[in-house]
Amino acid sequence: MKESFVTAKKRKAHHSDKLKNNLISRLNRIEGQVRGTKRMVETDTYCDEVLNQLASIQSAISGVCNLLVEHHIKSCVLDQIREGELEVIDELMKTIRRMSR
């Protein structure tokens, strides 16, 4: 089991209902885009059209990540720093490096 998974299991996010609904709505939309793109591949849609859909999906996922990172820094990370848990900075840096690959 990876350390970050074990650490993440001990903590809970504290998202507002507005943020949670926004994230769920975006993820549902992305899920629909992925299903639609899968159908495009199954029906032999021209590659360029599929690639455009995939770029759109990547952009949507990036938007979800950016929204969640912003919220995470402004709430979870800030709270932990205030509590003296400075290791959260290293955790955040690992996450950002992973996201930028």
RAFENNOR-V947384 format. One record per backbone hydrogen bond with DSSP energy under -1.0 kcal/mol. NH is the residue of the N-H (numbers start at 0). CO is the residue of the C=O. Records with the same first field share a line. If there is no record, write none. Layout:
NH->CO ; CO
This chain:
5->1
6->2
7->3
8->4
19->15
20->16
21->17
22->18
23->19
24->20
25->21
26->22
27->23
28->24
29->25
30->26
31->27
32->28
33->29
34->30
35->31
36->32
37->33
38->34
39->35
40->36
41->37
42->38
43->40
44->39
49->45
50->46
51->47
52->48
53->49
54->50
55->51
56->52
57->53
58->54
59->55
60->56
61->57
62->58
63->59
64->60
65->61
66->62
67->63
68->64
69->65
70->66
71->67
72->68
73->69
74->70
76->71
77->72
78->74
79->75
80->76
81->77
82->78
83->80
84->79
85->83
87->84
88->85
90->86
91->87
92->88
93->89
94->90
95->91
96->92
97->93
98->94
99->95
